[in-house]
Amino acid sequence: MAEEVVRIPQHRHCIRCGKAFVGEGGYCTDLCRDTKQAELKASKRKLLAMWGISALIVIAAIVLTVL
């Protein structure tokens, strides 16, 4: 008994949710695209804040050692 091989069409996977879709771009829907962009923006803000706080701590440490 030979098993039939089921072929799926050429597709991509959404960058955000991983759902398979046929088409161009990296996202399955506009909602996924907008949500991912909002997540990236929030992540960038957090990273910038951490860098800023780290810089302030280093500057404070330098100033305290000089005094």
ChimeraX commands (.cxc) that place a marker at each C-alpha (Angstrom):
marker #1 position 0.00,0.00,0.00 radius 0.5
marker #1 position 1.60,3.24,-1.15 radius 0.5
marker #1 position 1.02,6.38,0.84 radius 0.5
marker #1 position 0.20,9.55,-1.02 radius 0.5
marker #1 position 2.48,12.49,-0.43 radius 0.5
marker #1 position 0.49,15.61,0.32 radius 0.5
marker #1 position 2.20,18.71,-1.00 radius 0.5
marker #1 position 1.57,22.09,0.57 radius 0.5
marker #1 position 1.86,25.29,-1.47 radius 0.5
marker #1 position 4.89,27.54,-1.15 radius 0.5
marker #1 position 4.28,29.69,1.93 radius 0.5
marker #1 position 5.88,31.90,4.57 radius 0.5
marker #1 position 5.51,32.08,8.33 radius 0.5
marker #1 position 4.45,35.23,10.17 radius 0.5
marker #1 position 7.31,36.89,12.06 radius 0.5
marker #1 position 5.08,37.60,15.05 radius 0.5
marker #1 position 2.69,34.66,15.45 radius 0.5
marker #1 position 4.29,31.95,13.28 radius 0.5
marker #1 position 1.11,31.27,11.31 radius 0.5
marker #1 position 1.68,30.04,7.74 radius 0.5
marker #1 position 0.42,32.30,4.96 radius 0.5
marker #1 position 0.75,32.69,1.22 radius 0.5
marker #1 position 1.82,36.11,-0.01 radius 0.5
marker #1 position 4.43,38.80,0.28 radius 0.5
marker #1 position 5.87,40.41,3.38 radius 0.5
marker #1 position 6.71,39.00,6.74 radius 0.5
marker #1 position 3.35,39.21,8.50 radius 0.5
marker #1 position 0.08,37.35,8.01 radius 0.5
marker #1 position -2.13,40.39,8.79 radius 0.5
marker #1 position -1.87,44.11,9.36 radius 0.5
marker #1 position -2.73,43.50,13.01 radius 0.5
marker #1 position 0.34,41.27,13.43 radius 0.5
marker #1 position 2.53,43.87,11.72 radius 0.5
marker #1 position 1.23,46.71,13.88 radius 0.5
marker #1 position 1.51,44.66,17.08 radius 0.5
marker #1 position 5.09,43.62,16.31 radius 0.5
marker #1 position 6.08,47.21,15.53 radius 0.5
marker #1 position 4.59,48.35,18.84 radius 0.5
marker #1 position 6.49,45.59,20.67 radius 0.5
marker #1 position 9.75,46.62,18.98 radius 0.5
marker #1 position 9.19,50.26,19.83 radius 0.5
marker #1 position 8.60,49.40,23.51 radius 0.5
marker #1 position 11.68,47.18,23.53 radius 0.5
marker #1 position 13.82,49.97,22.06 radius 0.5
marker #1 position 12.55,52.40,24.70 radius 0.5
marker #1 position 13.43,49.97,27.50 radius 0.5
marker #1 position 16.90,49.40,26.05 radius 0.5
marker #1 position 17.53,53.14,25.72 radius 0.5
marker #1 position 16.41,53.67,29.32 radius 0.5
marker #1 position 18.75,50.93,30.54 radius 0.5
marker #1 position 21.68,52.46,28.64 radius 0.5
marker #1 position 20.86,55.87,30.10 radius 0.5
marker #1 position 20.66,54.55,33.65 radius 0.5
marker #1 position 23.92,52.62,33.16 radius 0.5
marker #1 position 25.65,55.76,31.91 radius 0.5
marker #1 position 24.40,57.73,34.92 radius 0.5
marker #1 position 25.66,55.04,37.31 radius 0.5
marker #1 position 29.11,55.04,35.68 radius 0.5
marker #1 position 29.29,58.85,35.79 radius 0.5
marker #1 position 28.18,58.85,39.44 radius 0.5
marker #1 position 30.81,56.24,40.31 radius 0.5
marker #1 position 33.54,58.29,38.62 radius 0.5
marker #1 position 32.46,61.46,40.38 radius 0.5
marker #1 position 32.32,59.74,43.78 radius 0.5
marker #1 position 35.81,58.26,43.35 radius 0.5
marker #1 position 37.23,61.67,42.45 radius 0.5
marker #1 position 35.74,63.29,45.54 radius 0.5
marker link #1:1,2 radius 0.2
marker link #1:2,3 radius 0.2
marker link #1:3,4 radius 0.2
marker link #1:4,5 radius 0.2
marker link #1:5,6 radius 0.2
marker link #1:6,7 radius 0.2
marker link #1:7,8 radius 0.2
marker link #1:8,9 radius 0.2
marker link #1:9,10 radius 0.2
marker link #1:10,11 radius 0.2
marker link #1:11,12 radius 0.2
marker link #1:12,13 radius 0.2
marker link #1:13,14 radius 0.2
marker link #1:14,15 radius 0.2
marker link #1:15,16 radius 0.2
marker link #1:16,17 radius 0.2
marker link #1:17,18 radius 0.2
marker link #1:18,19 radius 0.2
marker link #1:19,20 radius 0.2
marker link #1:20,21 radius 0.2
marker link #1:21,22 radius 0.2
marker link #1:22,23 radius 0.2
marker link #1:23,24 radius 0.2
marker link #1:24,25 radius 0.2
marker link #1:25,26 radius 0.2
marker link #1:26,27 radius 0.2
marker link #1:27,28 radius 0.2
marker link #1:28,29 radius 0.2
marker link #1:29,30 radius 0.2
marker link #1:30,31 radius 0.2
marker link #1:31,32 radius 0.2
marker link #1:32,33 radius 0.2
marker link #1:33,34 radius 0.2
marker link #1:34,35 radius 0.2
marker link #1:35,36 radius 0.2
marker link #1:36,37 radius 0.2
marker link #1:37,38 radius 0.2
marker link #1:38,39 radius 0.2
marker link #1:39,40 radius 0.2
marker link #1:40,41 radius 0.2
marker link #1:41,42 radius 0.2
marker link #1:42,43 radius 0.2
marker link #1:43,44 radius 0.2
marker link #1:44,45 radius 0.2
marker link #1:45,46 radius 0.2
marker link #1:46,47 radius 0.2
marker link #1:47,48 radius 0.2
marker link #1:48,49 radius 0.2
marker link #1:49,50 radius 0.2
marker link #1:50,51 radius 0.2
marker link #1:51,52 radius 0.2
marker link #1:52,53 radius 0.2
marker link #1:53,54 radius 0.2
marker link #1:54,55 radius 0.2
marker link #1:55,56 radius 0.2
marker link #1:56,57 radius 0.2
marker link #1:57,58 radius 0.2
marker link #1:58,59 radius 0.2
marker link #1:59,60 radius 0.2
marker link #1:60,61 radius 0.2
marker link #1:61,62 radius 0.2
marker link #1:62,63 radius 0.2
marker link #1:63,64 radius 0.2
marker link #1:64,65 radius 0.2
marker link #1:65,66 radius 0.2
marker link #1:66,67 radius 0.2
view
